[in-house]
């Protein structure tokens, strides 16, 4: 497994690289936003550990911009590193397609555990059944991670979006508790209510005719979410 570590703090980068190499991963390093994107484009990367606050250039000035640029062409798992504990920054990273985030400072054990969890989740997302799920005029293919309405072009979903939609469609007509969904998507202790809300919001944008008045994915405040209620 090849991991790209991106952080302008050289001392921390060396520590992260040492920790992950000791856990058995092949590590590549970049120290700014342009270098991160170049490294990703030139190498076969399985996961990116990406610092949010680092130097860049106009149009590619920080980790958020790198995340956004990569998400235009790839679903490679991305873990954001940040010292910012402002909820808005966390929400922004998740909306841009990050799979997880870790607040600095953190322990080497926590880093390895989060990397392993995200990689397992990405692998399970690829091991989907071939048969599509059908509901009225819509079709969802969990293998290709595409959603389609009759008469429209397929819409690509990220790994997390596809996993969430599959769980909801498998339990069509039922309200699933938020904690159950969090455990199904991120694993025990790997997600939060806010991460789930942001993922629901992103999925609705892709599958609902009007995301502000959803018909497919509905919620019962304080309890959870359901599909096709």
N, C-alpha and C positions, 0 to 999 in steps of 0.2 A: 504494500500500500504506500502510495506517494502522497505526502502532505506538504503543502506550501504554507510556510509560516511568514507572515508579513507584519513587521513591527520596526519602527525607526529606532527603538532602543536596542542597540547592539548587544548590550549585556543581557537584557531580557530575552532577546532572540536566541542567543547562544544557550541560555538556560532552557528555553522551550525546546530547542532542537535536541539538546542532550536528553531531556526528559522523554521526548517522543521516540528518539532513536533507541533509548534503553528499553522502551516498550515494544520495539520491533518494527518501527516505521522508517521508511526512507524519507529524509527531510530535505526540502529545498527552501532557501531563504530569499526574501526580498525586503527592502528597507524603505520604500516609498510607494505611492500609488501607481505611477507609471511603471516602475519595476515589477510591481505585483501583476499588473495586467500583461506585461510582456512575458513574464515567467509562466503565467497560466497558458498563454497562447502557444508557447514553445514546448511545453512539457505535458505529459499525461498525468494529470493531478486527480487524486481521489477525494481530497478534502482540503479546504483552506481554513487556516486559523488567521483571522484578519483583524488587525488593530483598526479602530475607528479613527483615532486622532493621530494622523501622520502627515508628513509633507507631501505635496503633489504639485500640480500645475493647473492653470485654468481649464475647466472642463473635466478634470480628474484630480480633485484636490484632496480627497480623503478616502477613508475606508468605505463610506456610504457610496461614493461615486464608483469605486471599484466593484462593490457588490452589485450595483445597478447595471454596470456595463457587462459583468459576467452573466447576470441573469437574462440578458437579451439573447444569449446563445447557449446557455448551459444550466443544468440542474445540479451541478456539483455541490455537495454539501458545504455550507459556509458557517463557521462559528465566529462571531464577532467578539473581540476583546475591547473593553472600554472601562475607563475610570469614571465615566459619567454615570451617575445613578439617577439621572433625570428620566422619568417614565417616558417622556416624549422622544428621547433618543432611542430608547429600547423599542418603542412602538415603530419608529421610523425604520430601524434596521429590519424588523420583522416584516413590515409592509414592503420593503424592497426585496424580500425573498430570503433573508438569512434564516438558517435552520435553528440556530441557538445563539445564546450570548453568554459570556462570562464576565463578571465584574472584577476588575483588579482591586486589591491583590487576591490571588487564589493559590491554592496548593498544587504541586505537581500531580498529586493523586486525583484531585478534582479534574484537572485538565485531561488526563488520560481517560478517566471515567466518562467524561462528556464526549470525547472523541470517539470512544468505543460505542457509546450509545447512538450517536449520530450516524456512524458508519453502519451499524446493525440496522438502523431504521432505513437508511438508503438502500441497503441490500434487500431488505424485505419488500421495499417498494417496487423493486425490479422483478420480484418473484410473484407476479400476478397471474391470474388465470387468463386464458385467451378470450373466452366468451364474453361479449359485452353485456352490460346490464341495461335493460330496456324499461322505460316507464313513459307511457303515452307516446309523445312525439320526440322524446329524447333518448339518446344512447350514450352510455359511458363505457369506454374500453379501459379497464384498469391495467392491462398489459402495455398498451401504447400511451396511457395517461392522456386520453383525449375525451372531450365532451362535445356532443353534437346535438343540435336541434334539427328536425326535419327541414330540409331546404336551405340549410346554412352550412358553412365550412366548419370543420372540427376546430375546437379550441384546445390548446395544449395546457396541461396542468402541471404544477410542480409535484415533486414526490409527496410533500406534506398535504397539498390540496387533494391529490388523488387518494391518499390513504384516508383522509377525512371523508371524502365523498363515498368511498367504498363502504366504510363503516356505517354511514348514514343510510345508504341504499340497501345494505344487507339487513338493516333493521327498519325498513320502510314502514311508516305508520306508527312508529313508537317514539316517545320522548326519551332520549338517552341523557342521563345525568352528565353534567359538565366534567366531573371528576373521572367518570368512566371514559369519556372521549379523550381527556388528557392522557390517561394511562394507556389507551389504545394507540395514540399517535406518538407521544413522546416517551412513554414508559413511566413507571412510578418515580415521582420526584423530578422528572425531566421537563415538565412544562408548568404553565400557570394559567389562571383564568384569563389574564390579559392576552397571553399568547394565543389561546383558543379563540378569543373574540376577534383578534386580528386575522387569524386564519379563516374563520367563518366569513369575515368581511371580504377578504381577498377572493374566496371561493364564490361568494354571491355575485361579485362583480363579473365573474366569468360565466356563471351558469344561469343567472336570473335575467329575465327580460328587463325588470326594473329592480335593481339591487336595494333601493330604498323601500320598496313594497314587495318583499320576497314571497313567492308562491311555493317554491320547492323546499327551501331550507328555512324552517321557522323555529322560533324559540319560545319557551315558556319561562318568563323571568324568574330567576332564583332557582330553576330546576335544571333545564338543559335545552337540547336542540333535537329536532326531528326532521325527517324527509318525507314529503308526500302525505302530510297529515290531512 
